[in-house]
C-alpha cells in the first residue's frame, strides 16, 4: 500500500510566515537543468547533514533541505528565507 500527500508550499509559507520556494529536481541533483548554485547546495546535503543554512547578508538567511521520494531519491530542494532577527539583536547589543 502506498500513501501520498500533497505539499502545499503556499499554505505552509502563510502559516509559518516564511518565504518558501520548492526547487524541483526532476533529473537528479547534478542535472544541467539545475543552476550550479542549487547543484552545490543539493549535493552538500546528506542524511548526516540534512539541513544547510546560508547567510545572504546581515538581514537575511536561507535554509535548505532535500525532499526525497519513496525510494529515498532527491525529489526537490526546499528553500526557506528568514530574517536574521537574533543576529541583528546580537549586533545591536554589542554596540
C-alpha positions in Angstrom: 0.0 0.0 0.0 1.3 3.4 -0.9 0.2 6.7 0.6 0.9 10.1 -0.8 0.5 13.7 0.5 0.3 17.0 -1.3 2.7 19.6 -0.1 1.0 23.0 -0.4 4.1 25.3 -0.2 2.0 28.5 -0.3 -0.2 27.3 2.7 2.8 26.3 4.7 4.6 29.6 4.0 1.5 31.5 5.0 1.0 29.5 8.2 4.7 29.8 9.3 5.1 33.4 8.0 8.2 32.4 6.0 9.2 32.7 2.4 9.4 29.1 1.0 10.5 28.0 -2.5 10.4 24.5 -3.9 13.1 23.8 -6.5 12.1 20.6 -8.3 15.0 18.2 -9.2 13.3 16.1 -11.9 16.6 14.8 -13.4 18.6 14.4 -10.2 21.0 16.5 -8.2 23.6 17.1 -10.9 21.3 17.7 -13.9 22.4 20.5 -16.2 18.8 21.8 -15.8 19.7 22.9 -12.2 21.7 26.0 -11.6 25.3 25.5 -10.4 24.3 27.1 -7.1 21.4 24.7 -6.5 23.6 21.7 -7.5 26.3 22.7 -5.0 23.7 23.1 -2.2 21.8 19.9 -3.0 25.0 17.8 -3.3 26.3 19.2 0.1 23.2 17.8 1.9 23.2 14.2 3.3 21.4 12.1 5.8 24.1 13.1 8.4 23.8 16.8 7.4 20.2 17.2 6.1 20.0 21.0 6.6 22.2 23.8 5.2 22.0 27.4 6.5 23.5 30.1 4.3 23.6 33.7 5.4 22.8 36.0 2.5 23.5 39.3 4.2 23.1 40.9 7.6 19.3 40.9 7.2 18.5 37.5 5.5 19.4 33.9 5.8 18.5 30.9 3.6 17.9 27.4 4.8 17.8 24.3 2.6 16.8 20.7 2.9 16.2 17.9 0.4 12.8 16.3 0.0 13.1 12.7 -1.1 10.8 10.3 -2.9 9.7 6.8 -1.7 13.0 5.3 -2.9 14.9 8.0 -1.0 16.0 9.7 -4.2 16.2 13.5 -4.2 12.9 14.9 -5.5 13.1 18.6 -4.6 15.1 21.2 -2.7 13.1 23.2 -0.2 14.5 26.7 0.4 13.4 28.8 3.3 14.2 32.5 3.6 14.1 34.2 7.0 15.1 37.5 8.6 18.2 37.2 10.8 16.4 38.7 13.9 18.7 37.1 16.5 21.8 38.1 14.6 20.6 41.7 14.3 19.7 41.8 18.0 23.2 40.5 18.9 24.8 43.2 16.7 22.7 45.9 18.3 23.6 44.7 21.9 27.3 44.5 21.1 27.5 48.2 20.1 
